[in-house]
Amino acid sequence: MKRPSAPPAASSAAVRFRREIERAEAGGVSRDAMTLRLTYGDAGQLRRDRTLAVEDISFSGGVMRYLGVAIAQGGVAESELAYQDEQARTDRAS
């Protein structure tokens, strides 16, 4: 008897956020204006991803960066790419 086919693999955090960063950049947002707000799980997955090029992820000055975008770990239920103007709106609403 044939085994049932496996469900499609979920894309990794690296692949998902690379696409989102590139899409935002194509829309005119600079990488300096972006922040990846990641769950601890997604941040850990990025740190352990052996498929990433050495230059894709960095740790400098106490800040983890992916493709030049700063990462804020924890405090979110679902990981997201935030833009600086979006953060300002969120801060004003609080």
Secondary structure, DSSP 8 states (H G I E B T S, - for coil): ------------HHHHHHHHHHHHHHTT--GGGEEEEE-HHHHHHHHH-TTS-GGGEEEETTEEEETTEEEEESS-SS-EEEEHHHHHHHHHH-
